[in-house]
Amino acid sequence: MQELIDKAEGLLLHTYNRYPVVFDHGDGVYLYDTDGKKYLDFVAGISVFALGYNNKEFNDALKTQIDKIIHTSNYYYNVPAINAAEKLLRVSEMDRVFFSNSGAEAVEGAIKAARKYAFLKDGKTDHEIIAMEHSFHGRTMGALSVTGNPKYREAFEPGIGNIKFAKMNDLDSVKALVNDKTCAVIFETVQGEGGIYPATEEFIKGVRKLCDEKDILLILDEIQCGMGRTGYMFAWQKYGVKPDIMTVAKALGCGVPIGAFLLTEKVAKASLAAGDHGSTYGGNPLVCAAADKVLELFEQNHIIENVREVGAYLYDKLEKTAAENSGILAHRGVGLIQGLEFKEPVAPIINAALKHGLVLINAGSNIIRFVPPLVIGKPEVDEMINILLECLEETQVR
Ligand SMILES: *Cc1c(COP(=O)(O)O)cnc(C)c1O
């Protein structure tokens, strides 16, 4: 394995500080490295592989589609895109969808739709978007511009401009930034990279009301917290409010690169029109066959029910861990998107866990985030907790 790692370091642009492991294959909620060592996976490729690895039905659907047709062009219709769109709109309560290749691209599309919507209203080109501090929306220039982490943005300024940052869960901080130019407010229903901060009910409802009063569009980024992870298909569905535009990706294709932004009819009919947006690959037959199958399997395998049950179990276990360990400052999250915030950087704990056959990931330097495949069971939660406690002991986090 070390040979492969050394080779990779000579070839790949070093934009990631990678953990020293080369994964070879997976089965259910377990991964295997090229040396054959087995790992319990509490990362799921960062909130992606919801169905568990080597899911036969999913794999077969992809193979069948490969043998039929992989790509045509968005200048033609294709059956998998129609099927995936129909299912996605049904579970999301939205009206229109555009398929992209990634999360960042879904955010790009959402920003363009919001700007065009405002442009069609007043013909101006100086509209502002309010985003949140500590948010993460992706690495392309538009998505980066609404990402509330100055460290990610600084070297790449200027961004797209006219972006202001408010504080998540502080309605007054949003109100203070609203003016006649504001065209959209964007936030993650549960902040992921920023440290697992769920939007409070008061905040999400307050922003919705504010947006309604001023015809500002509410964009909810559900790329990480959506697709069942919170115990709802989309996290906002818990609150009975609805975004005007929503972004999805990560678990949508379960590893096959597909994202989407979804719009209500109100926005769809008064924003992006023919010629305004496009993508060569976006929504091609292969990736849509994946999304279609994922959505089918979510229902068939009662994924949401499992998230609620196992998520609650994980919550209790992490609460207990946090209570018994003074090195842990806080426990946050819901369903199968939870985090433990430590006093110290968590890299030593994550490295120790890898040695013990457990894959964990951070969210910021001091937070471990728990985003396992959504098919995980209670015994695997127990297994994870046991290894985690061992690692805390070993790294002297008490
Ligand atoms: C991962 C993520 C993105 C970016 O998605 P990519 O597919 O990496 O471009 C955007 N928003 C949120 C909330 C994410 O977690």
The ligand as an ORCA input file, in Angstrom:
! r2SCAN-3c Opt
* xyz 0 1
  C     -19.994     18.720     -0.569
  C     -20.838     19.935     -0.543
  C     -20.911     20.811     -1.636
  C     -20.053     20.642     -2.853
  O     -20.333     19.484     -3.561
  P     -19.241     18.928     -4.599
  O     -19.925     17.752     -5.230
  O     -18.022     18.586     -3.836
  O     -18.994     20.007     -5.580
  C     -21.785     21.874     -1.558
  N     -22.542     22.077     -0.477
  C     -22.507     21.261      0.596
  C     -23.387     21.525      1.761
  C     -21.645     20.172      0.597
  O     -21.560     19.394      1.686
*
